[in-house]
Amino acid sequence: MLECKDVVKIYGAGRTKVLALRGINLQVNAGELIGIKGPSGSGKTTLLNILGTIDMPSSGSVVFNDIYLEEMTPKEIMDFRRHQVGVVFQFFNLVSNLTAQENVELPMAISGIGASDRQRRAVELLDEVGVKHLARRYPNELSGGEMQRTAIAVALANDPPLILADEPTGELDHENTELVMDLFTKLNKEHKKTVIIASHNEYLISRMKRVIELRDGAVFRTTDSSLIKG
């Protein structure tokens, strides 16, 4: 489904140059549940941003279903980001002056989906993540766990096959971490979503099917989670 081929990412130039990714090679199969771990500065967020086309590599290739992303036009990249990938951030990224339901409707509205269809799907998604009863509330009226579950519904709005999550439980307590992780697992098992989660949370990482550890911008090792648990 997704492959990185010698992906390098450099920020800045000269004395300020930072080599964030150092030749990443990685294959992701459809339907996998993958964790990315590593210390701060190891390249986790940079890698997720490149997989989600929020950023582009300095060199190397990212291939999605045999399509080389760097060969896409800006419009094709925009369409890819809208329909093929959903991103969940640590700090929720909800629009403060929109209700939970309106936040979920927003990606569909941008994609040209009619009002009645997007309203119906938004309610279904909020129900799926367990916050349907909060549809008319604004983000500042929600708890951290409720905001993150709403943010996951937003990521699912256009039914993308790939979900990327960057420290999705970083602002949550253990109880809400459990709820959010159960939700990601459900999306992977029941809805066949490919899910890639970057996190420092060892408990979260232990529930992944495969774990990729980064160090200094490179893949240090890849481990089956059953070996970690055992």
N, C-alpha and C positions, 0 to 999 in steps of 0.2 A: 504493500500500500504506500509506504513512505520510506525514502532512503536518503541519507546524507552521504555524499561522496567527497572526501577530502575538504570538508567545509572549514574555511578560515574566516575569522572576523577580526578586523583591526579597527580600533577607534583612534582618532587623532593622527598626528604625524610628527616626525622628528623626535625630540626629547619627550613629547607628551604621548607618543604612540603607545597604545595598550593592545597587546595580542590577547583578545578575549577567548577565541577558539582557535585551537592549533591542529587543524586537520582532522575533524570529526568524521568518522565512518560509522554509520548506524543504519540498521534495517528494522523497520516496524511492520509487522504483519497486521492485516485487518482483524479487528476484534481483540487485540491485545490490551492488557491493563499493565502499564509500565510506570515505574517510579524512577525519577532522576534525583540522585542525592549528591552531596558534595559540600565542602565548606563554602562560606561566603567568598565570592570572587572566583569560584571554580568555573563559571560559565553557564550555570543552569538557566537563568532568565534569558541570557543571550540566545541560547540554543532554542528555547521555547519561542522566543520572538521570531527567530528565523524560520522555524517550522510553521509558524502561523502567518508568515509573510508580513509581520509587523516591522521587521527589519530584513535586510538582504545580506547574504554573505559577501565578503570581500573577494573571495575566490572559492572555487569548488562548486558543487551542484546539490540542489535539493530536488528530488524527483517524487512526484505524487501521482500514483497510478500511471506511470510511464510518461508523465508530462514534466518537463524540466521547467521549474518555476522561474528561473532567471531568464527564460526565453519568452515569458509572458509580457504582454503590453500592460501599461498601468491599469487600463480598464479590466483586463482579464485578471490581474492580481486583485483588484477590488471585488470582482465577482467571485473569485476563489475564496476570499476572506469572508464574504457574506454567506456563502452557501456550503462551503466544504469544511470549515473549521469554526468551532465555538471556543472562546477563550474565557476562562474564569480567573480573576485576579485576587490578590490578597486583600485589597481594600475595596472590594465589591464593585466599584465603578458604576454605580447606579446614578441616574439623573435625578437630582434632588427635588426638582419641581414637578416630577411625574410620579403618579401612583405606581405601586408594584405592577399592576396590570398594564399600565401605559408603558412602563419600562420594557416589559416583555413584548408588547406590541411594536415597539419602536423599530427593531431590526426588520420586522415584516413590512412595516410601512415603508421603510427605505427601499425594500425589495419590490414594492409595488403591489403587495397583497391587499385585497379589498378589506374594508372596515369590518364587515360581518365575519369574514373568515379569520381575520387576525384576532378579533375579540374572542371568538370561540376557541381558537387554539391557545391563546394566552391563558384563558381560564383553565383549559385542560392541563397545561403545563404547570400552572401554579398548584393545581390539585395533585399532579404527579409528584411535585417536590414537597407537598404537605403544607402549603401556605395559602390555599385558595381563600380561606376566611379573611386573609389580610390584603385581598386584591385592591381595595380602595384606600389603603394606607400609603403614606409617603415614607421614603427611606428613613427619615429621622424619627418615625414612629415605630420602627422595627428594631428588634434585637440584632446582634451581630450574626447569630445563626440564621435568623429569618432573612436578613439581607443577603447572606451568602446563598441560601437556597433560592431566593429570588434571582440572584445573579446567575445561578446555574440554569434556571428557566430561561433567562435572557439568552444565554449561550446556546440553548436548544431551540430557539425560536424558529430558525430556518432549517431545522432538522439536519444539521451537519453530521457527516460520518465520523469526524475527528473532533475530540474534545481535549483542549490543553488547559491545564490548571497550574498556576504559579503560586505556590504557598497558599493554597485555598483555605487552610485552617489556621494560618498564622495569627489571626486575630480572635480565635475562638477558644473556648474552654474545652475540656475533655469530652463532656457530654455532647456538645455541638459538633466537635470533631468526629465523634462516632456517627452522628446523624448524617453529616455531609459525606463521610466515607462510605456509609451504607448506600447513600444515593448514587455515588459514583460507581460502586460495585453493581448496583441494580441497572444502571444505564449500560454498563459493559455486558452483563449477563443476559438481561432481558431484552434490551434494545440494540444489542450488538454494536454499540459504539466503541470505537478505538479511543482509549483514554490514556493520556500521558500526564503525569503529575510530578512537578518538581517541589521538593519539600525538604526541610531540615528535620521534620517530625519522624523519628524512627518508628513509632507505632504505625503511622500512616504508611511509611515505606514498606513495613513488614507485611502489609496486606496486598501489596502489588504482586502480580504474577512474575514479573521480571524487573530487576533493578539494575540501572545503569549508573555507575559511580563516576563522577567527573573530578579531576584534579588538575588545576592549572590549565584549564581550557581543553583538556584532552580526556578521552575515555580511559579511565584507570582500570576498570573491570566491569564485566556484566555477569550478574548472578541470578540464578533461579531463586525466587523467594522461598521455595520449600527448603532449600539448603540453609537459608538464613534462619528460618523458624526451627529447623531441626538441629 
